[in-house]
């Protein structure tokens, strides 16, 4: 704390008292904390939800997705409630994102394709592998930007974790998932929800107007699981690896329900109507209790 030296003795006394009072107040206000206390305070809290205006692939594949809710939120102006994320879950999300970043930006080398952004000047490259030279500052590492696709029929948006050049005639769509060590060890096939969402991405790509779609294989994709542990012996490669790779074939019939959800919202928005189907059996069910528009939904004014 800097205080200009006073000219008169009385002012010096007042200045010393002022400094002492400030130090005493700071001492009383601050208490010694552990690292974990600081982490809990900074991590475990409410985080803002993204807007409902865009229907995302990860939204329609949730078991509680409700097209009626989306339309009632449109009409009422209600916003998505902030979500509480615990310290453990926040760490899980962020560690998964860090692993995905390393895999796409470093481990895949020139095989990873996408858009690349300079974190300094925010310049964006053309679609392709990561630029080999820095942008505006020596040593700058380009950051990967996921390619987005928007279905013109279902009005569902999706972002691809990885687009990989595996030597085929077209680039391969890849869904990345980090997984606990014990689950990784016994994983023999992709989880059902991951397989369905990957199939949904293939359909969104084909239904989009994004010209990059012509460069991608929309008949099949891959899911790559990354273990949070050391890995397991892979007999195909003769070494311990933290990766398991699965092929997923296109199957539009299996994702019909999800496409229908998106179309329900699109049609209702275009017609100014409200879907009549409620996913909740009553206003007292857990899903309804957490809904921002439950009173509006069950009021009888919007059958």
C-alpha positions as CSV (number, residue, x, y, z in Angstrom):
1,X,0.0,0.0,0.0
2,X,1.6,3.3,-1.1
3,X,0.8,6.5,0.8
4,X,2.6,9.8,-0.2
5,X,4.7,11.1,2.7
6,X,2.8,13.8,4.6
7,X,4.4,17.2,5.3
8,X,3.1,17.7,8.9
9,X,3.6,15.4,11.9
10,X,-0.1,15.2,12.6
11,X,-0.8,14.0,9.0
12,X,2.0,11.3,9.5
13,X,0.2,10.0,12.6
14,X,-3.2,9.8,10.7
15,X,-1.5,8.1,7.8
16,X,0.0,5.4,10.0
17,X,-3.3,4.8,11.7
18,X,-5.0,4.5,8.3
19,X,-2.5,1.9,7.1
20,X,-2.7,0.0,10.3
21,X,-6.5,-0.1,10.2
22,X,-6.4,-1.3,6.6
23,X,-4.0,-4.1,7.4
24,X,-6.0,-5.2,10.4
25,X,-9.2,-5.4,8.3
26,X,-7.4,-7.4,5.6
27,X,-6.1,-9.8,8.2
28,X,-9.5,-10.3,9.7
29,X,-11.1,-10.8,6.3
30,X,-8.6,-13.4,5.0
31,X,-8.3,-16.8,6.6
32,X,-5.8,-19.5,5.7
33,X,-7.4,-21.9,3.1
34,X,-6.4,-25.3,1.8
35,X,-5.9,-25.9,-1.9
36,X,-9.0,-28.2,-2.0
37,X,-11.1,-25.5,-0.4
38,X,-10.1,-23.1,-3.1
39,X,-10.8,-25.6,-5.8
40,X,-14.2,-26.5,-4.5
41,X,-15.2,-22.8,-4.3
42,X,-14.0,-22.1,-7.9
43,X,-15.3,-25.3,-9.6
44,X,-18.4,-26.5,-7.9
45,X,-21.0,-23.9,-8.8
46,X,-23.8,-23.1,-11.2
47,X,-22.9,-22.7,-14.9
48,X,-25.0,-21.0,-17.5
49,X,-26.8,-23.3,-19.9
50,X,-26.7,-22.7,-23.6
51,X,-29.7,-21.2,-25.3
52,X,-32.6,-23.5,-26.4
53,X,-32.9,-21.5,-29.7
54,X,-30.7,-24.0,-31.4
55,X,-31.6,-27.7,-31.0
56,X,-28.4,-29.7,-30.6
57,X,-27.7,-33.4,-31.3
58,X,-26.7,-33.8,-27.7
59,X,-30.1,-32.3,-26.7
60,X,-32.5,-34.6,-28.6
61,X,-30.6,-37.7,-27.5
62,X,-31.3,-37.0,-23.8
63,X,-34.1,-39.1,-22.3
64,X,-35.9,-36.0,-21.1
65,X,-35.9,-34.0,-24.3
66,X,-39.3,-32.3,-24.9
67,X,-40.3,-30.5,-28.1
68,X,-43.3,-28.9,-26.3
69,X,-41.0,-27.4,-23.7
70,X,-38.9,-25.7,-26.4
71,X,-41.9,-24.1,-27.9
72,X,-43.3,-22.9,-24.6
73,X,-40.0,-21.4,-23.8
74,X,-40.1,-19.6,-27.2
75,X,-43.5,-18.1,-26.4
76,X,-42.9,-17.3,-22.7
77,X,-39.4,-15.9,-23.2
78,X,-38.1,-18.3,-20.5
79,X,-34.4,-19.1,-20.5
80,X,-32.6,-22.3,-19.8
81,X,-31.9,-22.6,-16.1
82,X,-28.3,-22.6,-15.0
83,X,-27.0,-26.1,-14.2
84,X,-25.1,-26.9,-11.0
85,X,-22.0,-28.9,-11.7
86,X,-20.1,-30.4,-8.8
87,X,-16.4,-30.1,-8.4
88,X,-15.8,-33.8,-9.4
89,X,-18.0,-33.5,-12.5
90,X,-16.4,-30.2,-13.5
91,X,-13.0,-31.9,-13.3
92,X,-14.2,-34.9,-15.3
93,X,-15.6,-32.6,-18.1
94,X,-12.4,-30.5,-18.3
95,X,-10.0,-33.4,-18.1
96,X,-12.0,-35.0,-21.0
97,X,-11.8,-31.8,-23.0
98,X,-8.0,-31.6,-22.4
99,X,-7.5,-35.1,-23.6
100,X,-9.6,-34.4,-26.7
101,X,-7.6,-31.3,-27.4
102,X,-4.3,-33.1,-27.1
103,X,-5.4,-36.0,-29.3
104,X,-6.7,-33.7,-32.1
105,X,-4.1,-31.0,-31.9
106,X,-1.0,-33.1,-31.2
107,X,-1.4,-36.9,-31.2
108,X,-3.1,-37.2,-34.6
109,X,-0.5,-35.1,-36.3
110,X,-1.4,-34.2,-39.9
111,X,-4.2,-36.7,-39.9
112,X,-6.6,-34.3,-38.0
113,X,-8.6,-32.0,-40.3
114,X,-10.7,-29.0,-39.3
115,X,-10.5,-25.3,-38.8
116,X,-7.6,-23.9,-36.8
117,X,-7.6,-20.7,-34.9
118,X,-4.7,-18.6,-33.6
119,X,-5.3,-17.9,-29.9
120,X,-3.4,-14.5,-30.2
121,X,-5.0,-12.7,-33.2
122,X,-7.9,-15.1,-33.7
123,X,-7.2,-15.6,-37.3
124,X,-8.8,-18.8,-38.7
125,X,-7.3,-21.1,-41.2
126,X,-9.0,-22.8,-44.2
127,X,-10.4,-26.3,-43.6
128,X,-7.6,-28.8,-43.6
129,X,-4.8,-30.2,-41.4
130,X,-3.2,-27.9,-38.8
131,X,-0.9,-25.3,-40.3
132,X,2.8,-26.1,-40.0
133,X,3.9,-22.6,-39.2
134,X,2.9,-20.2,-36.4
135,X,0.5,-17.4,-37.1
136,X,1.5,-14.0,-35.7
137,X,3.7,-15.0,-32.7
138,X,6.6,-17.3,-32.8
139,X,5.7,-20.6,-31.1
140,X,2.0,-20.0,-31.2
141,X,0.1,-23.3,-31.2
142,X,-3.0,-23.4,-33.4
143,X,-6.2,-24.4,-31.6
144,X,-8.7,-26.8,-33.2
145,X,-12.2,-25.5,-33.9
146,X,-14.9,-28.1,-34.4
147,X,-16.8,-28.2,-37.7
148,X,-20.5,-27.7,-37.3
149,X,-23.3,-29.1,-39.4
150,X,-27.0,-28.2,-39.4
151,X,-29.7,-30.4,-40.8
152,X,-32.0,-28.4,-43.1
153,X,-34.8,-31.0,-42.5
154,X,-34.6,-31.7,-38.8
155,X,-33.1,-28.4,-37.8
156,X,-30.6,-30.1,-35.4
157,X,-27.1,-28.9,-35.1
158,X,-24.0,-31.0,-34.3
159,X,-20.3,-30.4,-33.9
160,X,-17.7,-33.1,-34.8
161,X,-15.0,-34.0,-32.3
162,X,-12.5,-35.1,-35.0
163,X,-12.4,-35.4,-38.8
164,X,-9.6,-37.8,-39.7
165,X,-7.7,-38.6,-42.8
166,X,-7.1,-42.4,-42.6
167,X,-6.0,-42.7,-46.2
168,X,-9.4,-43.5,-47.7
169,X,-11.2,-41.6,-50.5
170,X,-13.1,-39.5,-48.0
171,X,-12.3,-38.2,-44.5
172,X,-13.7,-40.1,-41.5
173,X,-16.0,-38.7,-38.9
174,X,-14.8,-39.6,-35.4
175,X,-16.6,-39.3,-32.0
176,X,-14.1,-39.1,-29.1
177,X,-15.0,-40.4,-25.6
178,X,-12.8,-40.5,-22.4
179,X,-13.8,-43.4,-20.2
180,X,-12.9,-44.7,-16.7
181,X,-10.2,-47.4,-16.5
182,X,-12.5,-50.1,-15.2
183,X,-15.1,-49.4,-17.9
184,X,-12.4,-49.3,-20.6
185,X,-11.0,-52.7,-19.6
186,X,-14.3,-54.5,-20.2
187,X,-15.4,-52.4,-23.2
188,X,-16.2,-54.8,-26.1
189,X,-18.5,-52.5,-28.2
190,X,-19.5,-48.9,-28.3
191,X,-22.1,-47.8,-25.7
192,X,-25.6,-47.6,-27.2
193,X,-26.0,-43.8,-26.7
194,X,-22.7,-43.1,-28.3
195,X,-23.5,-45.3,-31.3
196,X,-26.9,-43.6,-31.8
197,X,-25.5,-40.1,-31.5
198,X,-22.7,-40.9,-34.0
199,X,-25.3,-42.2,-36.5
200,X,-27.3,-39.0,-35.9
201,X,-24.2,-36.9,-36.8
202,X,-23.9,-38.8,-40.1
203,X,-27.5,-37.9,-41.0
204,X,-27.0,-34.2,-40.0
205,X,-23.9,-34.0,-42.3
206,X,-25.8,-35.4,-45.3
207,X,-28.8,-33.0,-44.6
208,X,-26.7,-29.9,-44.3
209,X,-25.6,-27.3,-46.8
210,X,-22.0,-27.2,-45.5
211,X,-19.8,-27.9,-48.5
212,X,-17.4,-29.9,-46.4
213,X,-20.0,-32.7,-46.3
214,X,-18.8,-33.8,-49.8
215,X,-15.4,-34.5,-48.3
216,X,-16.7,-36.8,-45.6
217,X,-17.7,-40.4,-45.5
218,X,-21.4,-40.4,-44.4
219,X,-21.9,-44.2,-44.7
220,X,-19.8,-45.0,-41.6
221,X,-17.9,-43.3,-38.8
222,X,-15.7,-44.3,-35.8
223,X,-15.9,-44.0,-32.1
224,X,-12.5,-43.7,-30.3
225,X,-12.5,-44.4,-26.5
226,X,-9.5,-43.1,-24.5
227,X,-8.8,-44.6,-21.2
228,X,-8.2,-42.4,-18.2
229,X,-5.7,-44.9,-17.0
230,X,-2.6,-46.6,-18.5
231,X,-4.5,-48.7,-21.0
232,X,-4.7,-52.4,-21.8
233,X,-2.8,-54.8,-24.0
234,X,-4.2,-54.5,-27.5
235,X,-3.6,-57.9,-29.3
236,X,-3.9,-56.3,-32.7
237,X,-0.9,-54.0,-32.1
238,X,1.0,-56.1,-29.6
239,X,1.3,-53.3,-27.0
240,X,-0.5,-51.6,-24.1
241,X,-2.7,-48.8,-25.5
242,X,-5.2,-46.4,-23.9
243,X,-7.3,-46.5,-27.1
244,X,-10.2,-48.6,-28.3
245,X,-11.7,-48.0,-31.8
246,X,-15.1,-49.1,-33.1
247,X,-16.7,-48.7,-36.5
248,X,-20.3,-47.4,-36.7
249,X,-22.4,-48.0,-39.8
250,X,-25.0,-45.5,-41.0
251,X,-28.6,-46.5,-39.9
252,X,-31.2,-43.7,-40.2
253,X,-34.0,-45.9,-39.0
254,X,-32.4,-46.3,-35.6
255,X,-32.3,-42.5,-35.1
256,X,-35.9,-41.8,-36.4
257,X,-37.1,-40.7,-32.9
258,X,-34.4,-38.1,-32.5
259,X,-34.9,-36.7,-36.0
260,X,-38.6,-36.5,-35.2
261,X,-37.9,-34.4,-32.1
262,X,-36.1,-31.9,-34.2
263,X,-38.8,-31.8,-36.9
264,X,-41.5,-31.4,-34.2
265,X,-39.7,-28.2,-33.0
266,X,-39.1,-27.0,-36.5
267,X,-42.7,-27.4,-37.7
268,X,-44.1,-25.9,-34.5
269,X,-41.9,-22.8,-34.9
270,X,-42.7,-22.4,-38.6
271,X,-46.5,-22.8,-37.9
272,X,-46.6,-20.9,-34.7
273,X,-48.1,-23.9,-33.0
274,X,-47.3,-26.0,-29.9
275,X,-46.6,-29.8,-29.8
276,X,-49.4,-31.5,-27.9
277,X,-47.4,-34.4,-26.6
278,X,-46.2,-34.1,-23.0
279,X,-43.3,-36.3,-21.9
280,X,-44.3,-36.0,-18.3
281,X,-47.1,-38.1,-16.9
282,X,-48.0,-35.3,-14.4
283,X,-46.8,-32.0,-13.1
284,X,-45.5,-33.8,-10.0
285,X,-43.0,-36.0,-11.8
286,X,-39.3,-35.1,-11.3
287,X,-38.8,-33.9,-14.8
288,X,-41.8,-31.6,-14.6
289,X,-40.7,-30.2,-11.3
290,X,-37.4,-29.1,-12.8
291,X,-39.0,-27.6,-15.9
292,X,-39.1,-23.8,-16.3
293,X,-42.5,-23.8,-18.1
294,X,-44.3,-26.6,-16.1
295,X,-47.1,-24.2,-14.9
296,X,-47.7,-23.0,-18.5
297,X,-47.6,-26.5,-19.8
298,X,-50.2,-27.9,-17.4
299,X,-52.4,-24.8,-17.1
300,X,-54.8,-26.0,-19.7
301,X,-54.3,-22.8,-21.8
302,X,-52.0,-24.7,-24.2
303,X,-53.6,-28.1,-25.0
